[in-house]
Amino acid sequence: MLLIVIHCPSLYNVVASSYNTVHSLISGSLVTGVYAVLMLASLFSPKPLILRLAESALAGDDPAQRAQFYARLQQSPGFRSFFTFTTAMWGVGLLIELVVRVTLAFTLTIYQFLLISSILSYGFLGVLLLLTLVFARIRRNRQRRALEQLPEQQTRETSRTPI
């Protein structure tokens, strides 16, 4: 085989050109894959990656806002679990996108891949964002119901105590 490649430079150019084309098609996906792996790996750290990003965005460098953020993190167990779940969801979602895009890069023509690639990327991001918003709303509704039930439980307990 090596002799054929050496004696057939056009075959070598076709193979190299095909590899470079596929490589350039999936290079953007590899960045997404690295980010997905970083998200999933951060689940084993005390602060998942999206929690760190939210902390930077919401608290910034202001010590008072950072203290408020940490207080909320300590007071609400659902607050931390929301960011852990969201980090896992985004990590898995971006990893699935990587696998789909790499598979499509090897199976579709360049024109088909370029046509579908942007739709696929925006579609995955849209679905992940929508799932994040839905999960945030569900969490907020559960938290609101729990706060509404707390005064009812306290009222029941105080009405049962003997005078």
C-alpha positions as CSV (number, residue, x, y, z in Angstrom):
1,M,0.0,0.0,0.0
2,L,2.8,2.4,0.8
3,L,4.3,1.8,-2.6
4,I,1.0,2.7,-4.3
5,V,0.7,5.9,-2.3
6,I,4.3,6.8,-3.1
7,H,3.9,6.1,-6.8
8,C,0.4,7.6,-7.0
9,P,0.7,11.1,-5.7
10,S,-2.9,11.9,-6.9
11,L,-4.3,9.1,-4.7
12,Y,-2.3,10.6,-1.8
13,N,-3.6,14.0,-2.5
14,V,-7.2,12.7,-2.6
15,V,-6.8,11.0,0.7
16,A,-5.1,13.9,2.4
17,S,-7.6,16.4,0.9
18,S,-10.5,14.3,2.1
19,Y,-9.0,14.1,5.6
20,N,-8.4,17.8,5.7
21,T,-11.9,18.5,4.6
22,V,-13.5,16.3,7.2
23,H,-11.1,17.7,9.8
24,S,-12.0,21.2,9.0
25,L,-15.7,20.3,9.0
26,I,-15.6,18.9,12.5
27,S,-13.0,21.3,14.1
28,G,-15.8,23.5,15.5
29,S,-17.4,20.4,16.9
30,L,-14.2,19.4,18.7
31,V,-14.3,22.7,20.6
32,T,-17.8,21.9,21.6
33,G,-16.7,18.4,22.7
34,V,-13.9,19.8,24.8
35,Y,-16.4,22.2,26.5
36,A,-18.8,19.3,27.1
37,V,-16.0,17.2,28.7
38,L,-15.0,20.1,30.9
39,M,-18.6,20.5,32.0
40,L,-18.9,16.8,32.8
41,A,-15.6,16.7,34.6
42,S,-16.6,19.7,36.7
43,L,-19.4,17.6,38.2
44,F,-16.7,15.9,40.3
45,S,-15.5,19.3,41.7
46,P,-17.2,21.2,44.5
47,K,-18.6,23.7,42.0
48,P,-19.9,22.6,38.7
49,L,-18.9,24.8,35.7
50,I,-22.3,26.4,35.2
51,L,-22.4,27.3,38.9
52,R,-19.0,29.0,38.5
53,L,-20.2,30.9,35.4
54,A,-23.4,32.0,37.2
55,E,-21.4,33.1,40.2
56,S,-19.2,35.3,37.9
57,A,-22.2,36.7,36.0
58,L,-24.4,37.3,39.0
59,A,-22.0,38.2,41.8
60,G,-19.0,39.6,39.8
61,D,-16.3,41.1,41.9
62,D,-18.6,42.8,44.4
63,P,-18.0,41.2,47.8
64,A,-21.5,42.0,49.0
65,Q,-23.1,40.3,46.0
66,R,-20.7,37.4,46.3
67,A,-21.7,37.0,50.0
68,Q,-25.4,37.1,49.0
69,F,-24.8,34.4,46.3
70,Y,-22.9,32.1,48.8
71,A,-25.7,32.6,51.4
72,R,-28.3,31.6,48.9
73,L,-26.2,28.6,47.9
74,Q,-25.9,27.5,51.6
75,Q,-29.6,28.1,52.4
76,S,-31.2,26.4,49.5
77,P,-30.1,22.8,48.7
78,G,-32.2,23.1,45.4
79,F,-30.0,26.0,44.3
80,R,-26.9,23.9,44.1
81,S,-28.7,20.9,42.6
82,F,-30.2,23.1,39.9
83,F,-26.7,24.1,38.7
84,T,-25.4,20.5,39.0
85,F,-28.3,19.2,36.9
86,T,-27.9,22.0,34.4
87,T,-24.2,21.4,34.0
88,A,-24.8,17.6,33.5
89,M,-27.6,18.3,31.0
90,W,-25.5,20.8,29.0
91,G,-22.4,18.5,29.1
92,V,-24.3,15.5,27.8
93,G,-26.2,17.5,25.3
94,L,-23.1,19.0,23.8
95,L,-21.4,15.6,23.7
96,I,-24.4,14.2,21.8
97,E,-24.1,17.1,19.4
98,L,-20.4,16.3,18.9
99,V,-21.2,12.7,18.1
100,V,-24.0,13.6,15.7
101,R,-21.9,16.2,13.9
102,V,-18.9,13.9,13.5
103,T,-21.1,11.1,12.2
104,L,-22.7,13.5,9.7
105,A,-19.3,14.8,8.6
106,F,-18.3,11.3,7.6
107,T,-21.6,10.3,6.0
108,L,-22.9,13.4,4.2
109,T,-21.5,15.3,1.3
110,I,-19.8,18.6,2.2
111,Y,-22.7,20.6,0.8
112,Q,-25.3,18.6,2.8
113,F,-23.1,18.8,6.0
114,L,-22.7,22.6,5.6
115,L,-26.4,23.0,5.1
116,I,-27.4,20.9,8.1
117,S,-24.5,21.8,10.5
118,S,-25.7,25.3,11.4
119,I,-29.3,24.1,11.9
120,L,-28.1,21.3,14.0
121,S,-25.9,23.5,16.2
122,Y,-28.6,26.1,16.8
123,G,-31.2,23.4,17.3
124,F,-29.1,21.7,20.0
125,L,-28.4,25.1,21.7
126,G,-32.1,26.0,21.5
127,V,-33.3,22.7,23.0
128,L,-30.7,22.9,25.8
129,L,-31.7,26.5,26.6
130,L,-35.4,25.6,26.5
131,L,-34.8,22.7,28.8
132,T,-32.8,24.9,31.2
133,L,-35.6,27.5,31.3
134,V,-38.3,24.7,31.8
135,F,-36.2,23.2,34.6
136,A,-35.7,26.6,36.2
137,R,-39.5,27.2,36.1
138,I,-40.3,23.8,37.6
139,R,-37.7,24.4,40.4
140,R,-39.2,27.9,41.1
141,N,-42.7,26.5,41.3
142,R,-41.7,23.7,43.7
143,Q,-39.9,26.3,45.8
144,R,-42.9,28.5,45.9
145,R,-45.2,25.6,46.8
146,A,-42.8,24.6,49.6
147,L,-42.8,28.1,51.0
148,E,-46.6,28.3,50.9
149,Q,-46.9,25.0,52.7
150,L,-44.5,26.0,55.4
151,P,-46.9,28.6,57.1
152,E,-49.7,26.0,56.8
153,Q,-47.7,23.4,58.6
154,Q,-46.6,25.9,61.3
155,T,-50.3,26.9,61.8
156,R,-51.3,23.3,62.2
157,E,-48.6,22.6,64.7
158,T,-49.4,25.6,66.8
159,S,-53.1,24.8,66.8
160,R,-52.4,21.3,68.2
161,T,-50.2,22.4,71.1
162,P,-52.2,22.5,74.4
163,I,-52.7,25.9,76.0
